[in-house]
Amino acid sequence: MSEKPLILIVDDQAPGRATLEAALMPLGCRFVFSDNGLDAIKKAARHMPDVILLDAMMPEMDGFQACRLIRSSPVISDVPIIMITALDDRDSLLRGIEAGADDFVSKPFDRVELRARIKTITRLNRYRRLMLERAKFRWVVKNADLGFAILNQQDQILYANPRARLYLGLNRDDQGNITGKFIELAKLRYRLEPQQQWAEWPKQTPTDVQYYLVQPKTENTPLAWLLVNCVEIPSGTDESYVVSIRDVTNTVVNQQEMWNFHSQVSHKLRTPVGTLTGFLRVLQDSSGGYSEEQKDKFISTAYRAASKLQSEIVDILQYVDVPDSENHGFPPCKLKEIEKAFNTVIRNLGLENTKVQYQVAESMEDTFLPFSQRTAEIILWEILENSKKFHPTKAPEINILVRATEKGYVHLFIVDDGVNLPPEELNKAWLPYYQIEPTHSGQIPGMGLGLSMVSTTIWGINGETTIRNREDRPGVIIELKLPLSTDGPLA
């Protein structure tokens, strides 16, 4: 809305329009002009003026008729109308009132009085419009699917709409004072991830930072992901931040499904397809001079590769056919099976000749993790692929250690000897689409979703993810804190 009022002057005589314009110029108004009633209605709908100065006596359609038509329009019916008339009798005033005029000015008019009336009516009209817009805004905020909250510098909630109250476990209809800080209320129901980012809350959300509230899936609660954004208000009042809360559960789950499926295809089919096509190509080459015994071995190897390929395709089809299963149709993973998953990933990444080590206490081997061996392989693939990708010689030394450091959880440490990372890179490693690359040249392949998908998978089962530099030598340590189930998979 412009600071300068817009006035529509309607008069069939050019001198009349010019006189009104000159009288109101000191107010710094903007003007639109019309010389007949029908055109005035069209221009009023197009420009939405703050006030209409409407001459009563015009040919074809007089001011009274134009006034009635304006008042009957749902678009411009609320625009204030001042009738300019040379008629000073009671009947004319009644006609104007019946037509819907807000005020009257008789010719010849007093310029000071006219300016005073215009100032008053435009101020009241703008106030009315502002209150109407605020009422619309309040209605939208109250009924929005997004949660909105206003915080002060101390993180106290000054206002929360019904959706935000629902997310925070508050009474949706009670608009009294809210006891407790935003972050305190959030912690009662959710995990705050990434934890490093939340440590500085409240703070305006940079474009490369995302705050999540994660409700892990349990027997009694469904998985939920809420994306939180915080914007600072430069108002000079106690209202310091506007917070939005959006449910992105479906987005995160769908992204995980796509990631899992892509991993199944790319990680499981590459080796058997390569073996099969390689030996078939050898058999096709009749000039190789191979003996019948050699050809039989080639055929046998190709057949085993084809059988492996068939088995992997069946697994993938099973994955697709059971999209809502906790482990996509695969049995839960025991800790002793992590080593098998680890060896499979090492082989598929071509790291058989590098130094690798896996350690797990024998007493823990039959303890269940809340996901399948397939998921374990995908998680390890993403982490170890990064270890290879960022290692100076592409041949990292890998150590995997499993430790039970607290009741109900196991800590999985994956240690490499690649490179140390700057602190700012470590803090962003788990963010979606973020690629750890010092030069940011775009030469690192991939979309930057691998570690993000690892973190969302672990956070969703009430686990934790940490990455830090080694202190004894170059390399990083990734720590995954995973919940355990001694009786089987988590529900």
C-alpha positions as CSV (number, residue, x, y, z in Angstrom):
1,M,0.0,0.0,0.0
2,S,1.5,3.4,-1.1
3,E,2.0,6.0,1.6
4,K,0.3,8.6,-0.6
5,P,-3.5,8.4,-0.8
6,L,-5.0,7.8,-4.2
7,I,-8.1,9.9,-5.1
8,L,-10.4,9.2,-8.0
9,I,-11.9,12.5,-9.3
10,V,-15.1,12.1,-11.3
11,D,-16.4,15.2,-13.2
12,D,-17.7,15.6,-16.7
13,Q,-16.1,19.0,-16.9
14,A,-12.3,19.4,-17.2
15,P,-12.2,22.7,-15.2
16,G,-14.0,20.9,-12.4
17,R,-11.5,18.1,-12.3
18,A,-8.6,20.6,-12.4
19,T,-10.1,22.7,-9.6
20,L,-10.4,19.7,-7.3
21,E,-6.8,18.5,-8.2
22,A,-5.4,22.0,-7.4
23,A,-7.3,22.1,-4.1
24,L,-5.9,18.8,-2.9
25,M,-2.3,19.1,-4.2
26,P,-1.0,20.3,-0.9
27,L,-1.9,16.9,0.6
28,G,0.6,15.1,-1.6
29,C,-2.1,12.9,-3.0
30,R,-2.1,10.7,-6.2
31,F,-4.9,11.2,-8.7
32,V,-6.9,9.3,-11.2
33,F,-9.5,11.1,-13.3
34,S,-12.7,10.1,-15.0
35,D,-15.3,12.1,-17.0
36,N,-18.3,9.8,-16.7
37,G,-20.0,7.4,-14.3
38,L,-19.4,4.2,-16.2
39,D,-15.7,4.9,-16.7
40,A,-15.4,5.8,-13.0
41,I,-16.7,2.4,-11.9
42,K,-14.1,0.6,-14.1
43,K,-11.3,2.8,-12.9
44,A,-12.3,2.4,-9.3
45,A,-12.2,-1.4,-9.7
46,R,-8.8,-1.2,-11.4
47,H,-7.1,1.2,-9.0
48,M,-8.9,0.7,-5.7
49,P,-8.7,4.4,-4.6
50,D,-8.7,5.6,-1.0
51,V,-11.6,7.9,-1.8
52,I,-13.9,8.9,-4.8
53,L,-14.9,12.5,-5.4
54,L,-18.0,12.1,-7.4
55,D,-19.8,14.9,-9.2
56,A,-23.6,14.5,-8.7
57,M,-24.7,16.2,-12.0
58,M,-23.3,14.4,-15.1
59,P,-25.0,13.5,-18.3
60,E,-26.1,9.9,-19.2
61,M,-25.3,8.4,-15.8
62,D,-25.4,10.9,-12.9
63,G,-23.4,10.7,-9.7
64,F,-26.3,9.1,-7.8
65,Q,-26.6,6.2,-10.2
66,A,-22.8,5.7,-10.3
67,C,-22.8,5.7,-6.5
68,R,-25.5,3.0,-6.3
69,L,-23.6,0.8,-8.8
70,I,-20.3,1.2,-6.8
71,R,-22.1,0.2,-3.6
72,S,-23.5,-2.9,-5.3
73,S,-20.1,-4.1,-6.5
74,P,-18.5,-6.7,-4.2
75,V,-15.0,-5.4,-5.2
76,I,-15.3,-1.7,-4.6
77,S,-18.4,-1.4,-2.4
78,D,-16.3,-0.2,0.6
79,V,-14.5,2.7,-1.1
80,P,-15.5,6.0,0.6
81,I,-17.5,8.3,-1.7
82,I,-17.8,12.1,-1.3
83,M,-20.5,13.6,-3.5
84,I,-19.7,17.0,-5.0
85,T,-23.0,18.8,-5.7
86,A,-24.3,22.2,-6.4
87,L,-27.6,21.1,-5.0
88,D,-28.0,22.2,-1.4
89,D,-31.6,21.0,-0.8
90,R,-32.7,18.3,1.6
91,D,-34.0,16.0,-1.1
92,S,-30.7,15.8,-2.9
93,L,-28.9,15.0,0.4
94,L,-31.4,12.2,1.1
95,R,-30.9,10.9,-2.5
96,G,-27.1,10.8,-1.9
97,I,-27.5,9.1,1.5
98,E,-29.8,6.5,-0.1
99,A,-27.3,5.9,-2.9
100,G,-24.6,5.2,-0.4
101,A,-22.5,8.4,-0.2
102,D,-20.3,8.9,2.9
103,D,-20.1,12.7,2.8
104,F,-21.1,15.8,0.8
105,V,-19.3,18.9,-0.4
106,S,-21.4,21.7,-1.9
107,K,-20.1,23.9,-4.7
108,P,-18.5,26.3,-4.4
109,F,-16.5,24.5,-1.8
110,D,-14.1,25.7,0.8
111,R,-10.6,24.3,0.0
112,V,-9.5,24.1,3.6
113,E,-12.6,22.3,4.6
114,L,-12.3,19.9,1.6
115,R,-8.7,19.1,2.5
116,A,-9.7,18.4,6.1
117,R,-12.5,16.1,5.1
118,I,-10.2,14.2,2.7
119,K,-7.5,13.8,5.3
120,T,-10.0,12.4,7.8
121,I,-11.8,10.0,5.5
122,T,-8.6,8.6,3.9
123,R,-7.1,8.1,7.4
124,L,-10.2,6.3,8.6
125,N,-10.4,4.2,5.4
126,R,-6.8,3.2,5.6
127,Y,-7.2,2.2,9.2
128,R,-10.3,0.2,8.3
129,R,-8.3,-1.6,5.4
130,L,-5.4,-2.3,7.8
131,M,-7.7,-3.8,10.4
132,L,-9.4,-5.9,7.7
133,E,-6.1,-7.1,6.4
134,R,-5.0,-7.9,9.9
135,A,-8.2,-9.8,10.5
136,K,-7.6,-11.8,7.2
137,F,-4.1,-12.5,8.3
138,R,-5.2,-13.7,11.7
139,W,-7.7,-16.0,10.1
140,V,-5.1,-17.4,7.7
141,V,-2.6,-17.9,10.5
142,K,-5.2,-19.5,12.8
143,N,-6.3,-22.0,10.2
144,A,-2.9,-22.6,8.5
145,D,-1.4,-26.1,8.1
146,L,1.9,-24.5,9.2
147,G,2.7,-23.8,12.8
148,F,3.7,-20.2,13.7
149,A,5.1,-18.9,16.9
150,I,6.5,-15.6,18.0
151,L,9.4,-15.6,20.5
152,N,11.3,-13.1,22.5
153,Q,15.1,-12.9,22.9
154,Q,14.8,-15.4,25.8
155,D,13.0,-18.0,23.7
156,Q,9.7,-17.4,25.6
157,I,6.7,-18.0,23.4
158,L,4.6,-14.8,23.1
159,Y,2.1,-16.3,20.6
160,A,1.5,-19.7,19.0
161,N,-1.2,-20.5,16.4
162,P,-3.3,-23.7,16.9
163,R,-1.1,-25.8,14.6
164,A,2.1,-24.8,16.6
165,R,0.2,-25.5,19.8
166,L,-0.7,-29.0,18.5
167,Y,3.0,-29.7,17.6
168,L,4.2,-28.5,21.0
169,G,1.5,-30.4,22.9
170,L,-0.3,-27.3,24.2
171,N,-4.0,-26.6,24.5
172,R,-5.0,-25.5,21.0
173,D,-7.7,-23.1,22.1
174,D,-6.1,-21.5,25.1
175,Q,-4.5,-18.2,24.1
176,G,-3.3,-17.3,27.6
177,N,0.3,-17.0,28.7
178,I,2.4,-20.0,27.6
179,T,4.8,-21.2,30.3
180,G,8.1,-22.5,29.2
181,K,10.6,-21.7,26.4
182,F,10.1,-23.0,22.9
183,I,13.2,-25.3,23.0
184,E,12.1,-26.7,26.4
185,L,8.6,-27.6,25.1
186,A,10.1,-29.1,21.9
187,K,12.4,-31.3,23.9
188,L,9.5,-32.9,25.8
189,R,8.2,-34.5,22.6
190,Y,11.1,-34.5,20.0
191,R,14.7,-35.0,19.4
192,L,16.4,-31.8,18.2
193,E,18.6,-32.4,15.2
194,P,21.2,-31.6,14.1
195,Q,22.1,-31.0,17.8
196,Q,25.0,-28.7,16.9
197,Q,22.7,-26.3,15.2
198,W,20.1,-26.2,18.0
199,A,22.9,-25.3,20.5
200,E,22.7,-21.7,19.2
201,W,18.9,-21.4,19.3
202,P,17.1,-19.0,18.9
203,K,18.9,-17.6,15.9
204,Q,17.8,-16.6,12.5
205,T,18.0,-19.6,10.2
206,P,20.7,-19.3,7.6
207,T,19.8,-20.6,4.1
208,D,22.3,-23.5,4.5
209,V,21.0,-24.6,8.0
210,Q,17.9,-26.7,8.8
211,Y,16.4,-27.4,12.2
212,Y,14.4,-30.6,12.7
213,L,12.2,-31.8,15.4
214,V,12.2,-35.6,15.2
215,Q,9.7,-37.9,16.9
216,P,11.2,-41.4,16.5
217,K,8.8,-44.3,15.8
218,T,7.9,-46.4,18.8
219,E,5.1,-48.8,19.6
220,N,2.9,-45.9,20.7
221,T,4.0,-43.0,18.5
222,P,4.4,-42.7,14.7
223,L,7.5,-41.3,13.1
224,A,7.3,-37.5,12.6
225,W,9.6,-34.9,11.1
226,L,9.0,-31.2,11.6
227,L,11.1,-28.6,9.8
228,V,11.7,-25.4,11.8
229,N,12.7,-22.0,10.5
230,C,13.4,-19.0,12.5
231,V,13.4,-15.4,11.2
232,E,14.5,-12.4,13.2
233,I,12.0,-9.5,13.6
234,P,13.8,-6.1,13.5
235,S,10.8,-4.5,15.3
236,G,12.5,-2.9,18.4
237,T,9.8,-4.6,20.6
238,D,9.9,-7.7,22.7
239,E,8.8,-9.7,19.7
240,S,12.2,-10.9,18.4
241,Y,11.6,-14.0,16.2
242,V,9.0,-15.6,14.1
243,V,9.2,-19.4,14.0
244,S,7.5,-21.6,11.4
245,I,7.0,-25.3,11.9
246,R,6.2,-27.5,8.9
247,D,5.4,-31.3,8.9
248,V,7.8,-32.8,6.4
249,T,7.4,-36.4,7.4
250,N,6.1,-37.6,4.1
251,T,8.9,-35.8,2.3
252,V,11.6,-37.3,4.5
253,V,10.1,-40.8,4.3
254,N,9.7,-40.7,0.5
255,Q,13.3,-39.4,0.2
256,Q,14.5,-42.3,2.3
257,E,12.5,-44.8,0.2
258,M,14.1,-43.4,-3.0
259,W,17.5,-43.5,-1.4
260,N,17.0,-47.1,-0.2
261,F,15.7,-48.2,-3.6
262,H,18.5,-46.5,-5.5
263,S,21.1,-48.1,-3.1
264,Q,19.5,-51.5,-3.7
265,V,19.8,-51.2,-7.4
266,S,23.3,-49.6,-7.7
267,H,25.0,-51.5,-4.9
268,K,23.6,-54.9,-5.5
269,L,23.3,-55.3,-9.2
270,R,26.7,-53.8,-10.3
271,T,28.9,-56.8,-9.4
272,P,26.8,-59.6,-10.9
273,V,25.9,-57.6,-14.0
274,G,29.6,-56.8,-14.6
275,T,30.6,-60.5,-14.1
276,L,27.9,-61.8,-16.3
277,T,28.5,-59.4,-19.2
278,G,32.3,-59.8,-18.9
279,F,32.3,-63.6,-19.3
280,L,29.6,-63.6,-22.0
281,R,31.8,-61.2,-23.9
282,V,34.7,-63.6,-23.5
283,L,32.6,-66.5,-24.8
284,Q,31.4,-64.4,-27.7
285,D,35.0,-63.8,-28.8
286,S,35.7,-67.0,-30.9
287,S,39.2,-65.9,-31.6
288,G,40.4,-66.4,-28.1
289,G,41.4,-70.0,-28.6
290,Y,39.9,-71.2,-25.3
291,S,39.6,-74.9,-24.6
292,E,36.3,-76.6,-23.9
293,E,37.2,-76.9,-20.3
294,Q,37.9,-73.1,-20.0
295,K,34.6,-72.3,-21.8
296,D,32.8,-74.6,-19.3
297,K,34.4,-72.6,-16.5
298,F,33.4,-69.3,-18.1
299,I,29.8,-70.6,-18.5
300,S,29.7,-71.8,-14.9
301,T,30.9,-68.4,-13.7
302,A,28.4,-66.6,-15.9
303,Y,25.7,-68.8,-14.6
304,R,26.6,-68.1,-11.0
305,A,26.6,-64.4,-11.7
306,A,23.2,-64.7,-13.4
307,S,21.8,-66.6,-10.4
308,K,23.2,-63.9,-8.1
309,L,21.6,-61.3,-10.3
310,Q,18.3,-63.1,-10.2
311,S,18.5,-63.3,-6.4
312,E,19.2,-59.6,-6.1
313,I,16.3,-58.7,-8.4
314,V,14.0,-60.8,-6.3
315,D,15.1,-59.0,-3.2
316,I,14.5,-55.6,-4.9
317,L,11.0,-56.7,-6.1
318,Q,10.4,-57.8,-2.5
319,Y,11.5,-54.4,-1.3
320,V,9.0,-52.7,-3.8
321,D,6.2,-55.0,-2.9
322,V,6.5,-54.4,0.9
323,P,6.9,-50.6,1.0
324,D,5.4,-50.1,4.5
325,S,7.3,-52.9,6.3
326,E,9.7,-51.8,9.0
327,N,12.5,-53.7,7.3
328,H,11.0,-53.9,3.8
329,G,10.4,-57.6,4.1
330,F,14.0,-58.4,5.3
331,P,14.7,-59.9,8.8
332,P,16.1,-57.7,11.5
333,C,19.9,-57.5,11.8
334,K,22.0,-58.9,14.6
335,L,25.2,-57.2,15.6
336,K,27.2,-60.2,14.4
337,E,25.8,-59.7,10.9
338,I,27.2,-56.2,10.8
339,E,30.6,-57.8,10.0
340,K,29.0,-59.6,7.1
341,A,27.5,-56.4,5.8
342,F,30.8,-54.6,6.3
343,N,32.7,-57.3,4.3
344,T,30.1,-57.1,1.5
345,V,30.5,-53.3,1.3
346,I,34.3,-53.6,1.4
347,R,34.2,-56.1,-1.5
348,N,31.8,-54.0,-3.6
349,L,33.9,-50.9,-3.1
350,G,37.0,-52.7,-4.2
351,L,38.8,-52.2,-0.9
352,E,39.7,-55.9,-0.3
353,N,43.4,-55.1,-0.3
354,T,43.2,-52.3,2.2
355,K,43.7,-52.8,5.9
356,V,40.3,-53.3,7.6
357,Q,39.3,-54.3,11.1
358,Y,36.0,-55.2,12.8
359,Q,35.6,-55.6,16.5
360,V,32.5,-56.6,18.5
361,A,32.2,-58.2,21.9
362,E,31.0,-61.8,21.6
363,S,28.4,-61.3,24.3
364,M,26.7,-58.7,22.1
365,E,26.6,-60.7,18.8
366,D,23.1,-61.9,19.1
367,T,21.6,-58.5,20.0
368,F,19.2,-57.1,17.4
369,L,19.4,-53.7,15.7
370,P,16.1,-52.0,14.7
371,F,16.8,-52.4,10.9
372,S,17.7,-55.1,8.4
373,Q,21.1,-56.2,7.2
374,R,20.3,-54.6,3.9
375,T,19.8,-51.2,5.6
376,A,23.1,-51.8,7.5
377,E,24.8,-52.4,4.2
378,I,23.4,-49.2,2.7
379,I,24.5,-47.2,5.8
380,L,28.0,-48.6,5.7
381,W,28.2,-48.1,1.9
382,E,27.5,-44.4,2.2
383,I,30.0,-43.9,5.0
384,L,32.8,-46.1,3.5
385,E,32.3,-44.7,0.0
386,N,33.1,-41.3,1.5
387,S,36.1,-42.7,3.2
388,K,37.4,-44.0,-0.1
389,K,36.3,-40.9,-2.1
390,F,38.2,-38.4,0.2
391,H,41.3,-40.5,0.9
392,P,44.4,-39.2,-0.8
393,T,45.2,-42.6,-2.4
394,K,41.6,-44.0,-2.5
395,A,42.7,-46.8,-0.2
396,P,41.7,-45.9,3.3
397,E,42.5,-48.0,6.4
398,I,39.1,-48.7,8.0
399,N,38.4,-49.8,11.6
400,I,34.9,-50.5,12.9
401,L,34.4,-50.8,16.6
402,V,31.2,-51.8,18.5
403,R,30.9,-50.7,22.1
404,A,28.0,-50.9,24.6
405,T,28.6,-47.8,26.6
406,E,25.1,-47.3,28.0
407,K,22.0,-49.5,28.7
408,G,19.8,-50.1,25.7
409,Y,22.3,-48.6,23.1
410,V,25.3,-49.6,21.2
411,H,27.9,-47.3,19.7
412,L,29.3,-48.0,16.3
413,F,32.6,-46.3,15.6
414,I,33.8,-46.1,11.9
415,V,37.3,-44.8,11.8
416,D,39.4,-44.0,8.6
417,D,42.8,-42.5,7.9
418,G,41.8,-40.0,5.2
419,V,41.8,-36.3,5.9
420,N,40.8,-34.0,8.7
421,L,37.9,-31.6,8.0
422,P,37.4,-28.0,9.1
423,P,35.0,-27.5,12.0
424,E,32.4,-25.8,9.8
425,E,32.4,-28.8,7.4
426,L,31.9,-31.2,10.3
427,N,28.9,-29.3,11.5
428,K,27.2,-29.5,8.1
429,A,28.1,-33.0,7.1
430,W,24.7,-34.4,8.0
431,L,22.7,-31.7,6.1
432,P,20.8,-32.6,2.9
433,Y,22.5,-31.8,-0.4
434,Y,25.7,-30.7,1.4
435,Q,28.9,-32.0,-0.1
436,I,32.1,-31.9,1.9
437,E,34.6,-30.5,-0.6
438,P,37.2,-27.8,0.3
439,T,37.2,-26.2,-3.1
440,H,33.5,-26.5,-3.8
441,S,34.3,-27.1,-7.4
442,G,31.6,-29.6,-8.0
443,Q,34.1,-32.3,-8.9
444,I,33.0,-34.6,-6.2
445,P,30.4,-37.0,-7.7
446,G,26.9,-37.4,-6.1
447,M,24.2,-35.2,-4.8
448,G,25.3,-34.9,-1.2
449,L,22.4,-37.0,0.1
450,G,24.3,-40.0,1.5
451,L,25.2,-38.9,5.0
452,S,22.0,-37.0,5.2
453,M,20.0,-40.1,4.6
454,V,22.2,-42.0,7.1
455,S,21.4,-39.3,9.7
456,T,17.6,-39.3,9.0
457,T,17.5,-43.1,9.2
458,I,19.4,-43.1,12.6
459,W,17.5,-40.1,14.0
460,G,14.2,-41.8,13.1
461,I,15.0,-44.8,15.3
462,N,16.0,-42.6,18.2
463,G,19.7,-42.9,17.5
464,E,22.4,-40.2,17.2
465,T,25.1,-39.4,14.6
466,T,28.4,-37.7,15.3
467,I,31.4,-37.0,13.1
468,R,34.7,-35.6,14.4
469,N,38.4,-35.5,13.4
470,R,40.9,-38.0,14.6
471,E,43.4,-36.5,17.1
472,D,46.3,-39.0,16.5
473,R,46.5,-38.7,12.7
474,P,44.5,-37.5,9.7
475,G,41.1,-39.0,9.2
476,V,37.6,-38.8,10.8
477,I,35.6,-40.8,13.3
478,I,31.9,-41.4,12.6
479,E,29.9,-42.5,15.7
480,L,26.5,-44.0,15.3
481,K,24.5,-44.4,18.6
482,L,21.9,-47.2,17.9
483,P,19.1,-48.5,20.1
484,L,19.1,-52.2,20.8
485,S,16.5,-54.9,21.2
486,T,17.4,-58.1,22.9
487,D,14.3,-59.9,21.9
488,G,14.1,-59.0,18.2
489,P,13.3,-56.0,16.0
490,L,11.8,-52.9,17.4
491,A,8.1,-52.5,16.7
